[in-house]
Amino acid sequence: MIGHIGFSYIGMIFLMMLFIPNIVWTRKKPQGYISENENKVLLLFERLGEVLTTVFALVFDDFNLYSWSNWTWWLIAAFF
C-alpha cells in the first residue's frame, strides 16, 4: 500500500519543525567546526534520507487530518 497522492500540510509543518533549527545552526556554527573528517558514505545516506523524507512527507496526503480518530492522538503527541 503506497498512499494517496496529494499535498500534506501536516508533513510541511513537521518539515518546518526540522528545518528551522538546522537553519539557525548553520548561521551560528561553533568555532573551529570542520566537516572534513566526516564519512562520505554516511553523508551520502544522510542526504538521500533527507531528500526522500522531504518528498514523501509532502507528496502523500495520508498525514492530513480528515476526521477525529485514535491516530489523531498520536499526531498530537508527535507535535510535542
N, CA, C and O of each residue as an XYZ file, in Angstrom:
320
protein
N       0.839     -1.168      0.000
C       0.000      0.000      0.000
C       0.889      1.236      0.000
O       1.703      1.409      0.907
N       0.748      2.077     -0.978
C       1.685      3.178     -1.159
C       1.188      4.500     -0.584
O       2.018      5.303     -0.158
N      -0.090      4.768     -0.549
C      -0.586      6.030     -0.032
C      -1.334      6.794     -1.097
O      -1.400      6.380     -2.254
N      -1.896      7.910     -0.691
C      -2.675      8.743     -1.592
C      -1.864      9.982     -1.969
O      -1.322     10.662     -1.098
N      -1.785     10.267     -3.246
C      -1.012     11.406     -3.737
C      -1.773     12.703     -3.449
O      -2.983     12.782     -3.665
N      -1.072     13.692     -2.973
C      -1.646     14.994     -2.675
C      -0.718     15.737     -1.727
O       0.210     15.145     -1.177
N      -0.958     17.022     -1.533
C      -0.104     17.831     -0.661
C      -0.455     17.574      0.797
O      -1.632     17.543      1.154
N       0.546     17.390      1.635
C       0.345     17.145      3.061
C       0.775     18.370      3.860
O       1.966     18.660      3.976
N      -0.194     19.077      4.401
C       0.150     20.248      5.216
C       0.738     19.830      6.559
O       1.532     20.572      7.137
N       0.366     18.662      7.062
C       0.962     18.159      8.298
C       2.437     17.823      8.058
O       3.287     18.102      8.904
N       2.734     17.225      6.904
C       4.125     16.951      6.542
C       4.935     18.227      6.443
O       6.097     18.265      6.847
N       4.326     19.274      5.906
C       5.003     20.567      5.796
C       5.312     21.145      7.178
O       6.389     21.702      7.392
N       4.373     21.014      8.111
C       4.603     21.512      9.470
C       5.750     20.749     10.134
O       6.614     21.354     10.768
N       5.758     19.420      9.988
C       6.838     18.628     10.571
C       8.189     18.977      9.946
O       9.196     19.050     10.651
N       8.219     19.191      8.641
C       9.479     19.555      7.990
C       9.963     20.923      8.454
O      11.166     21.124      8.625
N       9.055     21.857      8.661
C       9.460     23.164      9.173
C      10.029     23.024     10.588
O      10.974     23.723     10.953
N       9.446     22.116     11.385
C       9.973     21.882     12.727
C      11.376     21.288     12.679
O      12.148     21.453     13.624
N      11.713     20.604     11.600
C      13.062     20.057     11.441
C      14.026     21.056     10.815
O      15.186     21.132     11.219
N      13.557     21.823      9.835
C      14.452     22.703      9.086
C      14.830     23.974      9.837
O      15.963     24.438      9.709
N      13.930     24.543     10.606
C      14.220     25.815     11.278
C      15.412     25.700     12.239
O      16.288     26.564     12.199
N      15.488     24.671     13.103
C      16.697     24.561     13.942
C      17.974     24.345     13.128
O      19.037     24.829     13.516
N      17.886     23.627     12.007
C      19.067     23.422     11.169
C      19.529     24.723     10.518
O      20.731     24.963     10.395
N      18.595     25.552     10.109
C      18.953     26.844      9.518
C      19.613     27.729     10.560
O      20.601     28.403     10.269
N      19.074     27.731     11.776
C      19.672     28.518     12.860
C      21.084     28.009     13.150
O      21.996     28.806     13.369
N      21.271     26.681     13.153
C      22.588     26.114     13.448
C      23.606     26.494     12.372
O      24.764     26.760     12.697
N      23.201     26.526     11.101
C      24.156     26.871     10.045
C      24.591     28.332     10.141
O      25.695     28.685      9.725
N      23.738     29.161     10.678
C      24.121     30.574     10.834
C      25.015     30.791     12.049
O      25.770     31.762     12.094
N      24.939     29.906     13.029
C      25.717     30.063     14.267
C      26.489     28.787     14.562
O      26.305     28.173     15.613
N      27.354     28.387     13.634
C      28.176     27.191     13.835
C      29.182     27.427     14.945
O      29.631     28.554     15.152
N      29.542     26.361     15.666
C      30.578     26.507     16.691
C      31.923     26.870     16.059
O      32.219     26.462     14.936
N      32.720     27.626     16.775
C      34.037     27.992     16.255
C      34.910     26.754     16.153
O      34.909     25.907     17.046
N      35.646     26.654     15.071
C      36.543     25.539     14.867
C      35.880     24.311     14.281
O      36.537     23.281     14.130
N      34.595     24.382     13.942
C      33.911     23.220     13.370
C      34.352     23.021     11.927
O      34.300     23.949     11.120
N      34.786     21.807     11.606
C      35.129     21.450     10.233
C      34.475     20.107      9.915
O      34.340     19.245     10.783
N      34.081     19.950      8.676
C      33.394     18.715      8.282
C      34.284     17.830      7.411
O      33.780     16.972      6.687
N      35.583     18.025      7.473
C      36.491     17.270      6.610
C      36.595     15.805      6.999
O      36.834     14.966      6.131
N      36.425     15.470      8.265
C      36.622     14.101      8.726
C      35.352     13.262      8.717
O      35.355     12.143      9.231
N      34.267     13.775      8.146
C      33.028     13.015      8.114
C      33.111     11.910      7.072
O      33.719     12.083      6.016
N      32.495     10.778      7.377
C      32.472      9.639      6.475
C      31.604      9.973      5.254
O      30.450     10.372      5.408
N      32.144      9.814      4.063
C      31.444     10.193      2.828
C      30.240      9.292      2.546
O      29.227      9.758      2.026
N      30.347      8.009      2.886
C      29.225      7.088      2.648
C      28.060      7.440      3.566
O      26.910      7.463      3.125
N      28.346      7.715      4.844
C      27.294      8.104      5.770
C      26.679      9.447      5.379
O      25.475      9.651      5.541
N      27.491     10.349      4.872
C      26.993     11.632      4.402
C      26.048     11.443      3.213
O      25.024     12.120      3.120
N      26.388     10.529      2.309
C      25.523     10.225      1.163
C      24.182      9.669      1.638
O      23.131     10.091      1.154
N      24.209      8.716      2.589
C      22.969      8.152      3.117
C      22.139      9.211      3.845
O      20.910      9.196      3.766
N      22.793     10.116      4.543
C      22.077     11.182      5.234
C      21.357     12.086      4.240
O      20.182     12.403      4.423
N      22.054     12.498      3.198
C      21.447     13.373      2.182
C      20.306     12.670      1.456
O      19.267     13.276      1.193
N      20.498     11.397      1.132
C      19.457     10.632      0.457
C      18.218     10.510      1.353
O      17.091     10.649      0.877
N      18.427     10.256      2.627
C      17.313     10.178      3.574
C      16.589     11.501      3.718
O      15.364     11.528      3.836
N      17.333     12.605      3.711
C      16.704     13.920      3.803
C      15.819     14.197      2.603
O      14.700     14.687      2.754
N      16.309     13.889      1.417
C      15.541     14.138      0.195
C      14.300     13.258      0.148
O      13.208     13.750     -0.135
N      14.449     11.963      0.421
C      13.306     11.056      0.360
C      12.260     11.381      1.424
O      11.061     11.294      1.158
N      12.698     11.752      2.620
C      11.756     12.125      3.672
C      10.985     13.377      3.279
O       9.773     13.450      3.481
N      11.675     14.355      2.724
C      11.011     15.584      2.293
C       9.982     15.302      1.213
O       8.860     15.802      1.283
N      10.347     14.514      0.223
C       9.427     14.209     -0.871
C       8.213     13.441     -0.357
O       7.077     13.804     -0.662
N       8.442     12.384      0.422
C       7.327     11.560      0.884
C       6.434     12.297      1.872
O       5.222     12.081      1.877
N       7.003     13.161      2.707
C       6.193     13.900      3.679
C       5.298     14.922      2.995
O       4.218     15.225      3.502
N       5.719     15.458      1.862
C       4.918     16.467      1.169
C       3.991     15.888      0.109
O       2.922     16.445     -0.143
N       4.382     14.781     -0.518
C       3.633     14.265     -1.662
C       2.432     13.417     -1.243
O       1.405     13.438     -1.921
N       2.539     12.676     -0.150
C       1.440     11.807      0.275
C       0.602     12.509      1.330
O       1.118     12.915      2.371
N      -0.697     12.651      1.058
C      -1.564     13.385      1.977
C      -2.197     12.497      3.042
O      -3.184     12.896      3.659
N      -1.662     11.322      3.270
C      -2.199     10.440      4.303
C      -1.980     10.993      5.710
O      -2.638     10.550      6.651
N      -1.075     11.946      5.869
C      -0.804     12.528      7.182
C      -1.818     13.605      7.558
O      -1.904     13.985      8.726
N      -2.580     14.100      6.598
C      -3.542     15.173      6.866
C      -4.689     14.680      7.743
O      -5.022     13.495      7.741
N      -5.280     15.594      8.482
C      -6.419     15.266      9.337
C      -7.699     15.335      8.512
O      -7.990     16.353      7.883
N      -8.446     14.263      8.521
C      -9.728     14.242      7.819
C     -10.884     14.148      8.805
O     -11.906     14.811      8.631
N     -10.727     13.341      9.821
C     -11.713     13.235     10.885
C     -10.993     12.858     12.174
O      -9.857     12.383     12.145
N     -11.658     13.070     13.295
C     -11.053     12.764     14.588
C     -11.037     11.250     14.774
O     -12.068     10.587     14.656
N      -9.844     10.711     15.069
C      -9.714      9.270     15.290
C      -8.638      9.032     16.342
O      -8.051      9.975     16.873
N      -8.390      7.768     16.631
C      -7.340      7.445     17.597
C      -5.963      7.853     17.091
O      -5.084      8.159     17.897
N      -5.755      7.866     15.795
C      -4.469      8.278     15.232
C      -4.211      9.768     15.426
O      -3.062     10.206     15.382
N      -5.250     10.537     15.638
C      -5.082     11.965     15.892
C      -4.312     12.194     17.189
O      -3.530     13.139     17.288
N      -4.530     11.333     18.186
C      -3.793     11.456     19.437
C      -2.307     11.218     19.219
O      -1.481     11.879     19.848
N      -1.951     10.286     18.340
C      -0.528     10.047     18.023
C       0.069     11.283     17.349
O       1.210     11.654     17.627
N      -0.683     11.905     16.484
C      -0.196     13.104     15.802
C       0.025     14.239     16.803
O       1.026     14.952     16.734
N      -0.907     14.399     17.721
C      -0.759     15.441     18.750
C       0.460     15.158     19.619
O       1.219     16.070     19.945
N       0.649     13.889     19.997
C       1.819     13.520     20.793
C       3.114     13.767     20.027
O       4.118     14.155     20.624
N       3.106     13.550     18.722
C       4.302     13.763     17.914
C       4.674     15.245     17.844
O       5.855     15.584     17.767
N       3.688     16.115     17.870
C       3.984     17.545     17.862
C       4.717     17.971     19.116
O       5.561     18.866     19.082
N       4.384     17.320     20.234
C       5.036     17.658     21.498
C       6.322     16.919     21.662
O       7.005     17.084     22.673
